[in-house]
């Protein structure tokens, strides 16, 4: 699939994590590795979430993440 001009390719990563929402800040602690990150919430949809990472106590608006709800078959 070709990526439209001016857009970055989409990278899909699946992780299991525990998350906590405090106002407009999402805190994520991954379960499978020792990794903790905070994000500024940009938009919340029925099945998606758009975030900006917080680095050195500042939101990084140059890079962002979009999370999409998926079903996980057990």
PyMOL commands that place a pseudoatom at each C-alpha (Angstrom):
pseudoatom trace, name=CA, resn=UNK, resi=1, chain=A, elem=C, hetatm=0, pos=[0.000, 0.000, 0.000]
pseudoatom trace, name=CA, resn=UNK, resi=2, chain=A, elem=C, hetatm=0, pos=[1.411, 3.387, -0.980]
pseudoatom trace, name=CA, resn=UNK, resi=3, chain=A, elem=C, hetatm=0, pos=[1.644, 6.137, 1.628]
pseudoatom trace, name=CA, resn=UNK, resi=4, chain=A, elem=C, hetatm=0, pos=[0.122, 9.454, 0.487]
pseudoatom trace, name=CA, resn=UNK, resi=5, chain=A, elem=C, hetatm=0, pos=[2.682, 12.200, -0.173]
pseudoatom trace, name=CA, resn=UNK, resi=6, chain=A, elem=C, hetatm=0, pos=[3.523, 14.176, 2.961]
pseudoatom trace, name=CA, resn=UNK, resi=7, chain=A, elem=C, hetatm=0, pos=[2.335, 11.467, 5.357]
pseudoatom trace, name=CA, resn=UNK, resi=8, chain=A, elem=C, hetatm=0, pos=[4.397, 9.091, 7.427]
pseudoatom trace, name=CA, resn=UNK, resi=9, chain=A, elem=C, hetatm=0, pos=[3.885, 5.333, 7.054]
pseudoatom trace, name=CA, resn=UNK, resi=10, chain=A, elem=C, hetatm=0, pos=[1.709, 3.722, 9.726]
pseudoatom trace, name=CA, resn=UNK, resi=11, chain=A, elem=C, hetatm=0, pos=[3.471, 1.454, 12.192]
pseudoatom trace, name=CA, resn=UNK, resi=12, chain=A, elem=C, hetatm=0, pos=[1.301, -0.970, 14.170]
pseudoatom trace, name=CA, resn=UNK, resi=13, chain=A, elem=C, hetatm=0, pos=[2.471, -2.254, 17.543]
pseudoatom trace, name=CA, resn=UNK, resi=14, chain=A, elem=C, hetatm=0, pos=[0.434, -4.396, 19.942]
pseudoatom trace, name=CA, resn=UNK, resi=15, chain=A, elem=C, hetatm=0, pos=[1.149, -4.086, 23.673]
pseudoatom trace, name=CA, resn=UNK, resi=16, chain=A, elem=C, hetatm=0, pos=[-0.636, -4.993, 26.916]
pseudoatom trace, name=CA, resn=UNK, resi=17, chain=A, elem=C, hetatm=0, pos=[-0.669, -2.229, 29.516]
pseudoatom trace, name=CA, resn=UNK, resi=18, chain=A, elem=C, hetatm=0, pos=[-2.366, -0.738, 32.533]
pseudoatom trace, name=CA, resn=UNK, resi=19, chain=A, elem=C, hetatm=0, pos=[-3.450, 2.854, 32.057]
pseudoatom trace, name=CA, resn=UNK, resi=20, chain=A, elem=C, hetatm=0, pos=[-4.751, 5.680, 34.220]
pseudoatom trace, name=CA, resn=UNK, resi=21, chain=A, elem=C, hetatm=0, pos=[-6.389, 8.903, 33.044]
pseudoatom trace, name=CA, resn=UNK, resi=22, chain=A, elem=C, hetatm=0, pos=[-5.862, 12.096, 35.090]
pseudoatom trace, name=CA, resn=UNK, resi=23, chain=A, elem=C, hetatm=0, pos=[-7.636, 15.037, 33.431]
pseudoatom trace, name=CA, resn=UNK, resi=24, chain=A, elem=C, hetatm=0, pos=[-6.087, 15.329, 29.958]
pseudoatom trace, name=CA, resn=UNK, resi=25, chain=A, elem=C, hetatm=0, pos=[-3.044, 13.176, 30.793]
pseudoatom trace, name=CA, resn=UNK, resi=26, chain=A, elem=C, hetatm=0, pos=[-2.894, 9.431, 30.137]
pseudoatom trace, name=CA, resn=UNK, resi=27, chain=A, elem=C, hetatm=0, pos=[-0.333, 7.387, 32.089]
pseudoatom trace, name=CA, resn=UNK, resi=28, chain=A, elem=C, hetatm=0, pos=[0.601, 4.000, 30.566]
pseudoatom trace, name=CA, resn=UNK, resi=29, chain=A, elem=C, hetatm=0, pos=[2.559, 1.172, 32.248]
pseudoatom trace, name=CA, resn=UNK, resi=30, chain=A, elem=C, hetatm=0, pos=[3.317, -1.742, 29.943]
pseudoatom trace, name=CA, resn=UNK, resi=31, chain=A, elem=C, hetatm=0, pos=[2.961, -5.229, 31.400]
pseudoatom trace, name=CA, resn=UNK, resi=32, chain=A, elem=C, hetatm=0, pos=[5.446, -7.130, 29.243]
pseudoatom trace, name=CA, resn=UNK, resi=33, chain=A, elem=C, hetatm=0, pos=[8.413, -4.789, 29.688]
pseudoatom trace, name=CA, resn=UNK, resi=34, chain=A, elem=C, hetatm=0, pos=[9.540, -2.156, 32.193]
pseudoatom trace, name=CA, resn=UNK, resi=35, chain=A, elem=C, hetatm=0, pos=[8.176, 0.869, 30.356]
pseudoatom trace, name=CA, resn=UNK, resi=36, chain=A, elem=C, hetatm=0, pos=[6.168, 3.848, 31.587]
pseudoatom trace, name=CA, resn=UNK, resi=37, chain=A, elem=C, hetatm=0, pos=[5.054, 6.853, 29.516]
pseudoatom trace, name=CA, resn=UNK, resi=38, chain=A, elem=C, hetatm=0, pos=[2.721, 9.825, 29.857]
pseudoatom trace, name=CA, resn=UNK, resi=39, chain=A, elem=C, hetatm=0, pos=[0.695, 11.366, 27.036]
pseudoatom trace, name=CA, resn=UNK, resi=40, chain=A, elem=C, hetatm=0, pos=[-1.411, 14.470, 26.446]
pseudoatom trace, name=CA, resn=UNK, resi=41, chain=A, elem=C, hetatm=0, pos=[-4.829, 13.406, 25.164]
pseudoatom trace, name=CA, resn=UNK, resi=42, chain=A, elem=C, hetatm=0, pos=[-5.649, 15.091, 21.832]
pseudoatom trace, name=CA, resn=UNK, resi=43, chain=A, elem=C, hetatm=0, pos=[-8.946, 13.428, 20.852]
pseudoatom trace, name=CA, resn=UNK, resi=44, chain=A, elem=C, hetatm=0, pos=[-11.047, 10.533, 22.074]
pseudoatom trace, name=CA, resn=UNK, resi=45, chain=A, elem=C, hetatm=0, pos=[-13.406, 8.704, 19.726]
pseudoatom trace, name=CA, resn=UNK, resi=46, chain=A, elem=C, hetatm=0, pos=[-15.658, 5.687, 20.147]
pseudoatom trace, name=CA, resn=UNK, resi=47, chain=A, elem=C, hetatm=0, pos=[-12.912, 3.316, 18.954]
pseudoatom trace, name=CA, resn=UNK, resi=48, chain=A, elem=C, hetatm=0, pos=[-9.807, 5.521, 18.771]
pseudoatom trace, name=CA, resn=UNK, resi=49, chain=A, elem=C, hetatm=0, pos=[-7.552, 7.694, 20.895]
pseudoatom trace, name=CA, resn=UNK, resi=50, chain=A, elem=C, hetatm=0, pos=[-5.110, 10.336, 19.629]
pseudoatom trace, name=CA, resn=UNK, resi=51, chain=A, elem=C, hetatm=0, pos=[-2.191, 11.296, 21.907]
pseudoatom trace, name=CA, resn=UNK, resi=52, chain=A, elem=C, hetatm=0, pos=[0.975, 13.381, 22.073]
pseudoatom trace, name=CA, resn=UNK, resi=53, chain=A, elem=C, hetatm=0, pos=[3.886, 12.035, 24.154]
pseudoatom trace, name=CA, resn=UNK, resi=54, chain=A, elem=C, hetatm=0, pos=[5.032, 14.116, 27.115]
pseudoatom trace, name=CA, resn=UNK, resi=55, chain=A, elem=C, hetatm=0, pos=[8.831, 14.352, 27.166]
pseudoatom trace, name=CA, resn=UNK, resi=56, chain=A, elem=C, hetatm=0, pos=[10.705, 16.371, 29.808]
pseudoatom trace, name=CA, resn=UNK, resi=57, chain=A, elem=C, hetatm=0, pos=[7.346, 17.633, 31.131]
pseudoatom trace, name=CA, resn=UNK, resi=58, chain=A, elem=C, hetatm=0, pos=[6.376, 19.089, 27.721]
pseudoatom trace, name=CA, resn=UNK, resi=59, chain=A, elem=C, hetatm=0, pos=[3.992, 17.712, 25.094]
pseudoatom trace, name=CA, resn=UNK, resi=60, chain=A, elem=C, hetatm=0, pos=[5.787, 16.768, 21.863]
pseudoatom trace, name=CA, resn=UNK, resi=61, chain=A, elem=C, hetatm=0, pos=[3.447, 18.070, 19.150]
pseudoatom trace, name=CA, resn=UNK, resi=62, chain=A, elem=C, hetatm=0, pos=[5.820, 16.978, 16.357]
pseudoatom trace, name=CA, resn=UNK, resi=63, chain=A, elem=C, hetatm=0, pos=[5.073, 13.308, 16.989]
pseudoatom trace, name=CA, resn=UNK, resi=64, chain=A, elem=C, hetatm=0, pos=[1.809, 11.722, 17.953]
pseudoatom trace, name=CA, resn=UNK, resi=65, chain=A, elem=C, hetatm=0, pos=[0.118, 8.393, 18.377]
pseudoatom trace, name=CA, resn=UNK, resi=66, chain=A, elem=C, hetatm=0, pos=[-3.297, 7.088, 17.423]
pseudoatom trace, name=CA, resn=UNK, resi=67, chain=A, elem=C, hetatm=0, pos=[-4.579, 4.042, 19.264]
pseudoatom trace, name=CA, resn=UNK, resi=68, chain=A, elem=C, hetatm=0, pos=[-7.390, 1.997, 17.739]
pseudoatom trace, name=CA, resn=UNK, resi=69, chain=A, elem=C, hetatm=0, pos=[-9.520, -0.410, 19.780]
pseudoatom trace, name=CA, resn=UNK, resi=70, chain=A, elem=C, hetatm=0, pos=[-9.183, -3.994, 18.551]
pseudoatom trace, name=CA, resn=UNK, resi=71, chain=A, elem=C, hetatm=0, pos=[-10.740, -7.251, 19.685]
pseudoatom trace, name=CA, resn=UNK, resi=72, chain=A, elem=C, hetatm=0, pos=[-8.317, -9.766, 21.123]
pseudoatom trace, name=CA, resn=UNK, resi=73, chain=A, elem=C, hetatm=0, pos=[-9.379, -13.388, 20.753]
pseudoatom trace, name=CA, resn=UNK, resi=74, chain=A, elem=C, hetatm=0, pos=[-8.289, -15.540, 23.677]
for i in range(1, 74): cmd.bond("trace and resi %d" % i, "trace and resi %d" % (i + 1))
show_as sticks, trace
zoom trace
